[in-house]
């Protein structure tokens, strides 16, 4: 089958690799343009960009360059709105990591973790002009563990989606798409502001916030601190790793030792 692949984020790469290994002809890969990263704002290509270059596939970072007629287009975490010239050129399928119609939009995994959900799903669906509203070919549910992070769930999604797409692309006519049912909910783009910890929300909510966003920001004894990882033990929050402003990441014990017996004031 002749395919055009569209995606950006790291968890997409194993899925595209599975598609490649299944023997399909990859006509082109579309991804987001390189963006500034770090303090020096170095232009950095996406993981999908690097994968396409390593494999020698025709690569595009501007959707306006689209001029293909494939048998099918596969879109996963691309982050670009598709116009009629793309949608009308071939059937377009998408992997969306939520139990649709819940968590439509750009951040279904982070939103599920942040809200403390214990289950989610990977859905294979048709792409339509309305965001994440297409008919669904298949959904596979999976569990979200109490300490699972965004990276953990992306790894689960990669494995499940690879299996689903390999089966689907081998014989698409064997799958029947059905409309979504239920009331949709929508996600947002998370920002640094969302990392600010409100300790009044409770230990479980703070734990969910840190594992969903990869960090939580607070003050300890007047010092700005980024909490990088936590766990819940008997319902109580334990900080595993943190990073005081201007210093390298460290574990909690090393941080406490640095206080030299001073009383700990969190959030102040």
Backbone torsions as a table, in degrees:
resi	resn	phi	psi	omega
1	UNK	NA	137.1	177.5
2	UNK	-86.3	124.4	-173.0
3	UNK	-127.1	148.3	163.3
4	UNK	-113.2	129.9	-178.8
5	UNK	-108.0	138.6	179.7
6	UNK	-133.3	122.4	179.9
7	UNK	-174.2	170.6	-175.3
8	UNK	-136.9	-50.4	-166.6
9	UNK	-77.8	164.5	-172.8
10	UNK	-61.3	-38.2	-175.9
11	UNK	-68.3	-12.2	178.4
12	UNK	-75.6	-30.2	-173.4
13	UNK	-57.3	-48.7	178.7
14	UNK	-61.1	-30.9	178.8
15	UNK	-69.3	-46.3	177.5
16	UNK	-64.3	-34.7	177.9
17	UNK	-63.7	-40.0	178.0
18	UNK	-64.4	-39.3	177.5
19	UNK	-63.7	-44.1	178.0
20	UNK	-59.8	-45.5	-177.1
21	UNK	-67.7	-18.6	178.0
22	UNK	-78.1	-5.4	173.1
23	UNK	93.7	11.0	178.6
24	UNK	-75.9	155.1	176.9
25	UNK	-87.1	114.8	179.9
26	UNK	-93.2	105.8	-175.3
27	UNK	-73.5	-35.4	-177.9
28	UNK	-166.4	158.1	175.1
29	UNK	-124.5	130.3	175.9
30	UNK	-112.4	136.0	178.7
31	UNK	-147.0	171.7	177.5
32	UNK	-70.3	151.1	178.3
33	UNK	-65.8	151.7	176.3
34	UNK	-53.4	143.1	-178.1
35	UNK	-127.7	155.5	-180.0
36	UNK	-65.8	136.1	-178.9
37	UNK	-133.8	140.9	174.8
38	UNK	80.1	179.8	-177.3
39	UNK	-63.4	-33.1	-179.1
40	UNK	-86.8	-1.4	176.9
41	UNK	52.7	49.5	179.0
42	UNK	-76.3	128.6	178.2
43	UNK	-63.4	120.2	-173.3
44	UNK	-124.2	124.7	178.4
45	UNK	-70.9	156.6	179.7
46	UNK	-72.0	160.9	175.3
47	UNK	-57.0	-37.9	178.5
48	UNK	-67.5	-37.5	175.2
49	UNK	-55.4	-51.8	-178.8
50	UNK	-61.3	-40.6	179.2
51	UNK	-62.4	-43.4	-179.8
52	UNK	-63.9	-41.6	178.8
53	UNK	-64.1	-44.1	-179.3
54	UNK	-60.9	-31.1	-177.8
55	UNK	-97.1	-2.3	176.3
56	UNK	73.8	23.9	179.1
57	UNK	-83.9	146.2	173.2
58	UNK	-55.8	129.4	-171.5
59	UNK	-121.3	138.3	176.9
60	UNK	-133.5	137.8	175.6
61	UNK	-115.0	14.6	177.7
62	UNK	-137.5	115.9	-177.2
63	UNK	-63.3	-20.3	177.9
64	UNK	-68.3	-12.7	177.5
65	UNK	-84.2	-0.5	-176.2
66	UNK	-66.0	124.9	178.6
67	UNK	-155.9	58.6	-175.5
68	UNK	-125.6	160.9	175.7
69	UNK	-132.7	71.0	-178.1
70	UNK	-81.1	174.0	171.8
71	UNK	-74.0	-31.3	-179.1
72	UNK	-160.4	153.2	175.1
73	UNK	-115.8	132.3	178.1
74	UNK	-112.2	123.2	-176.9
75	UNK	-120.4	126.7	178.0
76	UNK	-142.0	117.6	174.7
77	UNK	48.1	51.5	-178.1
78	UNK	-84.8	-45.4	177.7
79	UNK	83.5	19.7	179.0
80	UNK	-131.4	136.4	178.0
81	UNK	-73.2	130.8	-179.7
82	UNK	-93.0	130.9	-179.3
83	UNK	-95.0	177.4	-175.2
84	UNK	-59.6	-32.6	-178.3
85	UNK	-62.9	-29.5	175.8
86	UNK	-83.3	-50.5	-174.6
87	UNK	-63.3	-28.1	-178.5
88	UNK	-90.7	-4.2	-175.5
89	UNK	-86.0	-22.2	-176.9
90	UNK	-174.2	161.7	170.8
91	UNK	-58.4	139.0	-177.8
92	UNK	-120.8	124.8	178.6
93	UNK	-118.8	154.4	-174.4
94	UNK	-138.1	144.3	168.8
95	UNK	-98.9	124.1	178.1
96	UNK	-124.8	122.0	-174.8
97	UNK	-86.1	67.0	170.8
98	UNK	-159.4	168.2	177.2
99	UNK	-88.8	82.0	-176.5
100	UNK	-55.7	143.9	12.8
101	UNK	-88.0	14.4	176.0
102	UNK	-73.1	142.9	173.4
103	UNK	58.7	48.1	167.4
104	UNK	-68.6	153.2	176.1
105	UNK	112.7	-164.3	-165.1
106	UNK	-82.0	-13.1	-172.1
107	UNK	-139.3	56.8	-177.2
108	UNK	-65.4	-37.1	-177.8
109	UNK	-70.0	-51.3	179.5
110	UNK	-59.3	-39.5	-177.8
111	UNK	-65.9	-40.8	179.3
112	UNK	-63.9	-43.7	179.3
113	UNK	-66.2	-45.8	-179.2
114	UNK	-57.3	-37.9	-178.8
115	UNK	-84.3	0.5	176.8
116	UNK	76.8	21.7	179.4
117	UNK	-64.6	146.5	178.8
118	UNK	-105.9	-5.3	177.9
119	UNK	-140.8	151.4	171.4
120	UNK	-149.9	-164.5	-178.1
121	UNK	-158.0	162.2	169.6
122	UNK	-111.4	123.5	-179.1
123	UNK	-114.2	134.3	172.7
124	UNK	-101.4	121.1	-169.1
125	UNK	-141.2	163.8	171.4
126	UNK	-77.7	148.0	175.7
127	UNK	-97.4	130.0	178.2
128	UNK	-127.4	169.1	179.0
129	UNK	-58.1	-32.4	177.6
130	UNK	-80.1	133.6	-172.3
131	UNK	-59.6	120.4	173.0
132	UNK	54.7	32.5	-176.2
133	UNK	-110.0	5.0	-175.7
134	UNK	-70.8	165.5	176.7
135	UNK	-65.7	152.6	-172.4
136	UNK	-108.9	130.4	175.5
137	UNK	-83.0	-39.0	-173.8
138	UNK	-165.0	145.9	172.1
139	UNK	-132.4	138.9	175.3
140	UNK	-126.0	121.8	-178.5
141	UNK	-81.8	155.6	174.2
142	UNK	-148.2	160.6	-179.1
143	UNK	-88.6	147.5	171.2
144	UNK	-109.3	114.9	-179.7
145	UNK	-72.2	159.5	-174.9
146	UNK	-64.3	-23.3	179.1
147	UNK	-112.5	6.6	179.4
148	UNK	-63.4	135.2	177.3
149	UNK	-100.1	176.2	176.4
150	UNK	-57.9	-42.3	178.9
151	UNK	-62.9	-39.1	178.7
152	UNK	-61.0	-45.3	-177.6
153	UNK	-70.7	-37.8	176.6
154	UNK	-60.2	-36.8	177.5
155	UNK	-64.5	-42.3	176.7
156	UNK	-62.1	-44.2	-178.8
157	UNK	-62.4	-41.3	179.1
158	UNK	-57.3	-45.9	-177.9
159	UNK	-66.0	-47.9	-177.9
160	UNK	-65.5	-45.1	-178.1
161	UNK	-64.5	-36.4	177.8
162	UNK	-60.3	-43.8	179.4
163	UNK	-66.2	-44.0	-177.9
164	UNK	-63.2	-46.4	-177.6
165	UNK	-70.4	-36.2	177.4
166	UNK	-59.8	-44.0	178.5
167	UNK	-67.3	-44.0	-176.3
168	UNK	-65.9	-48.0	-175.7
169	UNK	-69.3	-21.0	176.8
170	UNK	-70.1	-28.1	-178.6
171	UNK	-160.9	73.8	-175.7
172	UNK	-59.7	-30.8	-177.0
173	UNK	-68.3	-13.6	178.9
174	UNK	-79.7	-7.6	-176.5
175	UNK	-109.4	137.5	179.7
176	UNK	-115.3	122.6	-178.5
177	UNK	-82.5	137.7	179.3
178	UNK	-123.2	148.5	-179.1
179	UNK	-64.8	151.8	173.2
180	UNK	-69.4	146.6	177.9
181	UNK	-127.6	148.3	179.7
182	UNK	107.2	177.3	-178.1
183	UNK	-90.3	123.0	-179.0
184	UNK	-68.5	147.7	165.9
185	UNK	-123.9	158.3	-171.5
186	UNK	-128.5	148.5	179.6
187	UNK	-105.0	173.1	-178.9
188	UNK	-128.8	171.4	170.6
189	UNK	-83.9	121.6	-179.8
190	UNK	-77.4	144.0	-179.8
191	UNK	-127.0	177.3	178.7
192	UNK	-60.2	-28.6	178.8
193	UNK	-62.1	-35.2	-178.7
194	UNK	-68.5	-15.1	179.2
195	UNK	-79.2	-15.2	-179.9
196	UNK	-64.0	126.2	-174.7
197	UNK	-87.4	129.6	170.0
198	UNK	-104.5	101.4	-172.8
199	UNK	-66.6	-17.1	179.2
200	UNK	-70.3	-12.9	-179.2
201	UNK	-75.2	-14.7	177.6
202	UNK	100.3	161.3	-174.0
203	UNK	-62.9	-43.7	-177.6
204	UNK	-63.4	-41.4	-179.6
205	UNK	-65.6	-40.0	177.9
206	UNK	-65.7	-42.0	177.1
207	UNK	-59.2	-45.3	178.7
208	UNK	-62.4	-39.2	179.7
209	UNK	-62.6	-46.2	-177.4
210	UNK	-67.1	-44.3	-177.1
211	UNK	-74.7	-24.0	177.0
212	UNK	-77.0	-44.9	-172.2
213	UNK	-96.9	-12.3	179.7
214	UNK	87.5	-4.5	179.9
215	UNK	-170.5	153.0	170.6
216	UNK	-133.7	136.5	-175.3
217	UNK	-107.5	135.8	179.6
218	UNK	-155.9	-174.4	172.7
219	UNK	-119.4	139.0	172.1
220	UNK	-127.2	118.5	-176.3
221	UNK	52.1	40.7	175.5
222	UNK	81.2	-0.7	-178.8
223	UNK	-101.6	132.8	175.0
224	UNK	-66.3	128.1	-176.6
225	UNK	-133.1	139.6	172.9
226	UNK	-106.1	117.0	177.3
227	UNK	-85.9	121.0	-171.4
228	UNK	-98.2	-30.7	178.2
229	UNK	-155.5	147.7	-177.9
230	UNK	-142.6	171.8	168.1
231	UNK	-148.1	162.3	175.1
232	UNK	-105.7	129.3	176.0
233	UNK	-127.7	113.9	-176.0
234	UNK	55.0	38.2	177.4
235	UNK	81.1	-2.1	-178.9
236	UNK	-103.9	141.2	-178.3
237	UNK	-78.4	131.7	172.3
238	UNK	-120.1	128.3	176.4
239	UNK	-84.9	124.9	-179.6
240	UNK	-94.9	-44.1	-177.5
241	UNK	-143.4	142.6	179.1
242	UNK	-149.1	168.2	-178.2
243	UNK	-139.4	104.9	174.5
244	UNK	-66.2	151.3	-179.6
245	UNK	-55.4	130.1	177.6
246	UNK	80.9	3.3	-178.8
247	UNK	-124.7	169.6	178.5
248	UNK	-80.4	158.5	175.0
249	UNK	-57.9	145.8	179.5
250	UNK	-148.4	163.5	176.2
251	UNK	-81.7	169.1	-174.8
252	UNK	-63.2	-40.5	-178.8
253	UNK	-62.0	-42.0	179.1
254	UNK	-64.3	-37.8	179.0
255	UNK	-65.0	-45.1	-179.4
256	UNK	-63.4	-40.8	178.5
257	UNK	-60.1	-34.0	179.7
258	UNK	-69.6	-18.3	178.9
259	UNK	-80.5	-13.3	176.8
260	UNK	53.2	48.0	173.9
261	UNK	82.9	2.2	179.7
262	UNK	-68.0	147.9	177.0
263	UNK	-63.5	138.2	-175.8
264	UNK	-90.6	124.1	174.7
265	UNK	-119.4	103.1	-178.3
266	UNK	-88.3	133.2	-179.7
267	UNK	87.9	4.7	-178.9
268	UNK	-125.2	NA	NA
